[in-house]
Amino acid sequence: MKVKPVCVSKKPIGIIGAMAVEVEALIAGMEGVCVEEAAGLAFHRGTLEGVPCVVAECGPGKVNAAVCAQTMLLRYEPRLIINVGVAGGVGSQVHIGDLVVAAACVQYDFDTTAMGDPLGTVFIRRASGDNEDVRLLPCCEEAAAVLLGEARSIYGGAHFGVVCTGDTFVADPEKNRFLDEAFQAQAVEMEGGAIAQVCYMGQVPCAVLRAISDCANDESPMDFPAFTKVAAEKSSQLLKAAIGKL
């Protein structure tokens, strides 16, 4: 049975980050906040820049992200879910401090290539029998356009393309090159593709906004802690500026 939202009647925008640093500025900027617990997670319900929102810290990794997203869908029925936070840059054109907006996400570590499937293909099963095999999990074009527009206005632009998701902190230049070649990716992280799959299955639009904290290479273990806070603040500032248009 679905649990009805209790704080704001209008359907909210859901916002999910993996770490506290990725959502704390958003939570601090909310008004009329009430906090509810579900699946062991804290969901902060209120308004951000006048827009009804629910914000949660899911914890790193695909399972944590999927649990949070599915709980959010069932409990709050959001009209859009946005995954926000930091990521490793992929390819030579993406640098620390850049912003990436996802056109689509792929779970690069979902591997049934031994059975002849392209790497990253996930299997969507529906009660109707209209099953799908999906490699690139789509993100909402309208939400992406708003985020890109605000990024151009505030920061001069952002990268737009594929975001790779897997349960590995990538700190390997060879893996970086592989993700670039295999998926023409712009960023790599650990949650977006799982949230995109939950939203795709639930037929709810999603967006992924990431600020680059490291370049997913052998310097990442040093760059990530050094630049994470600054990168996370950048993505939060952009989202706060854009949310009234979403």
C-alpha positions as CSV (number, residue, x, y, z in Angstrom):
1,M,0.0,0.0,0.0
2,K,1.3,3.4,-0.9
3,V,1.8,5.9,2.0
4,K,0.5,9.3,1.3
5,P,2.8,12.3,1.6
6,V,2.1,14.3,4.8
7,C,3.7,17.7,4.5
8,V,2.9,19.2,1.1
9,S,-0.1,18.3,-1.1
10,K,1.4,19.1,-4.5
11,K,3.6,16.5,-6.0
12,P,7.2,17.3,-5.2
13,I,10.5,17.1,-7.1
14,G,12.7,14.3,-5.6
15,I,16.4,15.0,-5.1
16,I,18.8,12.2,-4.3
17,G,22.5,12.5,-3.4
18,A,24.8,9.7,-2.2
19,M,26.7,11.7,0.4
20,A,25.8,14.3,3.0
21,V,28.1,16.9,1.2
22,E,26.0,16.5,-1.9
23,V,22.6,17.4,-0.3
24,E,23.4,19.4,2.9
25,A,23.3,22.8,1.1
26,L,19.9,21.9,-0.4
27,I,18.5,20.7,2.9
28,A,19.8,23.8,4.6
29,G,18.0,26.0,2.0
30,M,14.6,24.3,2.4
31,E,11.7,25.8,4.2
32,G,8.9,24.1,6.2
33,V,11.0,20.9,6.5
34,C,9.6,17.8,8.0
35,V,11.8,14.6,8.2
36,E,10.4,11.1,7.7
37,E,12.2,7.8,7.9
38,A,11.6,5.0,5.5
39,A,13.8,2.0,4.5
40,G,16.2,3.4,7.2
41,L,16.7,6.6,5.2
42,A,15.8,10.2,6.1
43,F,13.5,12.0,3.6
44,H,13.4,15.8,4.1
45,R,10.1,17.2,2.8
46,G,9.6,21.0,2.3
47,T,10.0,23.7,-0.3
48,L,13.2,24.8,-2.0
49,E,13.1,28.2,-3.7
50,G,9.3,27.9,-3.3
51,V,9.1,24.5,-5.0
52,P,7.8,21.4,-3.1
53,C,10.7,19.0,-2.8
54,V,11.8,15.9,-1.0
55,V,15.6,15.4,-0.5
56,A,17.4,12.3,0.6
57,E,21.0,11.0,1.1
58,C,21.0,7.5,-0.2
59,G,24.6,6.3,0.5
60,P,27.1,5.2,-2.2
61,G,26.3,2.5,-4.7
62,K,23.6,1.2,-7.0
63,V,21.6,-0.8,-4.5
64,N,21.5,2.1,-2.0
65,A,20.4,4.5,-4.8
66,A,17.8,2.1,-6.1
67,V,16.3,1.5,-2.7
68,C,16.1,5.3,-2.0
69,A,14.6,6.0,-5.5
70,Q,12.0,3.3,-5.2
71,T,11.0,4.3,-1.7
72,M,10.7,7.9,-2.8
73,L,8.5,6.9,-5.8
74,L,6.1,4.8,-3.7
75,R,6.0,7.2,-0.7
76,Y,6.0,10.6,-2.3
77,E,5.0,10.2,-5.9
78,P,7.4,12.8,-7.2
79,R,6.9,14.3,-10.6
80,L,10.6,14.3,-11.3
81,I,13.7,12.8,-9.6
82,I,17.0,14.5,-9.8
83,N,20.3,12.7,-8.9
84,V,22.8,15.4,-7.9
85,G,26.4,15.3,-6.7
86,V,29.9,14.7,-7.8
87,A,31.5,12.4,-10.4
88,G,34.8,11.5,-12.1
89,G,35.3,13.1,-15.5
90,V,35.7,10.8,-18.5
91,G,37.7,11.8,-21.6
92,S,40.1,14.5,-22.2
93,Q,37.6,17.3,-22.6
94,V,36.1,17.0,-19.0
95,H,38.0,18.6,-16.2
96,I,37.7,19.1,-12.4
97,G,35.1,21.7,-11.7
98,D,33.1,21.1,-14.9
99,L,29.4,20.3,-14.8
100,V,27.8,17.3,-16.6
101,V,24.1,16.9,-17.4
102,A,23.1,13.4,-18.4
103,A,21.4,12.7,-21.7
104,A,21.3,9.0,-20.6
105,C,22.9,6.7,-18.1
106,V,24.4,3.3,-18.5
107,Q,25.3,0.7,-15.9
108,Y,28.7,-0.2,-17.4
109,D,29.3,-3.0,-14.9
110,F,26.1,-5.0,-15.8
111,D,27.8,-7.6,-18.0
112,T,26.1,-10.4,-19.9
113,T,28.3,-10.1,-22.9
114,A,29.0,-13.8,-22.6
115,M,25.4,-14.3,-23.6
116,G,25.8,-12.0,-26.6
117,D,24.3,-8.9,-25.1
118,P,26.0,-5.5,-25.4
119,L,27.8,-4.4,-22.3
120,G,25.5,-2.4,-20.0
121,T,22.3,-3.9,-21.2
122,V,19.8,-4.2,-18.4
123,F,16.6,-6.2,-18.5
124,I,13.3,-4.5,-17.8
125,R,10.4,-6.9,-17.0
126,R,6.8,-5.7,-16.9
127,A,3.6,-7.4,-15.7
128,S,2.1,-6.7,-19.1
129,G,4.7,-8.8,-20.8
130,D,6.1,-5.8,-22.7
131,N,9.7,-6.6,-21.6
132,E,12.6,-4.5,-22.8
133,D,16.4,-4.8,-23.0
134,V,17.8,-1.3,-22.4
135,R,21.4,-0.2,-22.6
136,L,21.1,3.6,-22.4
137,L,18.6,4.6,-19.8
138,P,17.1,7.9,-20.9
139,C,16.9,11.0,-18.9
140,C,14.3,13.7,-19.2
141,E,15.0,16.0,-22.1
142,E,13.0,18.9,-20.7
143,A,14.8,18.8,-17.3
144,A,18.2,18.5,-19.0
145,A,17.5,21.5,-21.2
146,V,16.6,23.6,-18.1
147,L,19.8,22.5,-16.3
148,L,22.0,23.2,-19.3
149,G,20.4,26.6,-19.8
150,E,21.1,27.6,-16.2
151,A,24.6,26.2,-16.5
152,R,25.2,28.4,-19.5
153,S,23.8,31.4,-17.7
154,I,25.8,30.9,-14.4
155,Y,28.9,29.0,-15.3
156,G,29.2,29.4,-19.1
157,G,28.1,25.9,-19.9
158,A,28.1,22.2,-19.1
159,H,28.9,18.9,-20.8
160,F,25.9,16.9,-22.0
161,G,26.1,13.2,-22.7
162,V,26.3,9.7,-21.2
163,V,26.9,9.2,-17.5
164,C,28.4,5.8,-16.6
165,T,27.3,4.1,-13.3
166,G,29.0,1.2,-11.6
167,D,29.8,-0.1,-8.1
168,T,33.5,0.9,-8.4
169,F,35.3,4.1,-7.6
170,V,37.2,4.5,-10.8
171,A,40.8,5.5,-10.3
172,D,42.4,4.0,-13.4
173,P,43.3,5.8,-16.7
174,E,42.8,2.6,-18.7
175,K,39.2,2.2,-17.3
176,N,38.6,5.9,-18.1
177,R,39.7,5.4,-21.7
178,F,37.6,2.3,-22.0
179,L,34.4,4.2,-20.8
180,D,35.2,6.9,-23.2
181,E,35.6,4.5,-26.1
182,A,32.7,2.1,-25.2
183,F,30.1,4.7,-24.3
184,Q,31.4,8.1,-25.3
185,A,30.8,9.0,-21.6
186,Q,31.3,12.3,-20.0
187,A,31.3,11.2,-16.3
188,V,31.5,8.1,-14.1
189,E,29.8,7.6,-10.7
190,M,28.0,5.0,-8.6
191,E,24.3,5.9,-8.5
192,G,22.8,7.7,-11.5
193,G,22.2,4.6,-13.6
194,A,20.3,2.8,-10.8
195,I,18.1,5.8,-10.2
196,A,17.5,6.1,-13.9
197,Q,16.4,2.5,-14.1
198,V,14.0,2.8,-11.2
199,C,12.5,5.9,-12.8
200,Y,12.3,4.2,-16.2
201,M,10.5,1.3,-14.8
202,G,8.2,3.6,-12.7
203,Q,7.6,5.9,-15.7
204,V,8.8,8.9,-13.8
205,P,11.1,11.5,-15.5
206,C,14.6,11.7,-14.1
207,A,17.7,13.9,-14.4
208,V,21.3,13.5,-13.4
209,L,23.4,16.5,-12.6
210,R,27.1,16.0,-11.6
211,A,30.0,18.3,-10.9
212,I,33.4,16.8,-11.6
213,S,35.5,16.2,-8.5
214,D,38.3,14.2,-10.1
215,C,39.3,12.8,-13.5
216,A,38.8,9.1,-12.7
217,N,42.5,8.3,-13.0
218,D,45.3,7.4,-10.8
219,E,45.3,10.8,-9.1
220,S,41.6,10.4,-8.1
221,P,42.3,9.2,-4.6
222,M,44.0,12.5,-3.9
223,D,41.7,14.8,-6.0
224,F,38.4,13.4,-4.8
225,P,38.7,14.5,-1.1
226,A,40.3,17.8,-2.1
227,F,37.6,18.9,-4.6
228,T,34.4,17.1,-3.5
229,K,33.0,19.9,-1.3
230,V,33.6,22.6,-3.9
231,A,32.2,20.5,-6.7
232,A,29.1,19.5,-4.7
233,E,28.4,23.1,-3.8
234,K,28.6,24.0,-7.5
235,S,26.0,21.4,-8.4
236,S,23.8,22.5,-5.5
237,Q,23.9,26.1,-6.5
238,L,23.0,25.3,-10.1
239,L,20.0,23.1,-9.0
240,K,18.7,25.8,-6.6
241,A,18.9,28.3,-9.5
242,A,17.1,26.0,-11.9
243,I,14.5,24.3,-9.7
244,G,11.8,27.0,-10.2
245,K,11.9,26.2,-14.0
246,L,11.5,22.5,-13.6
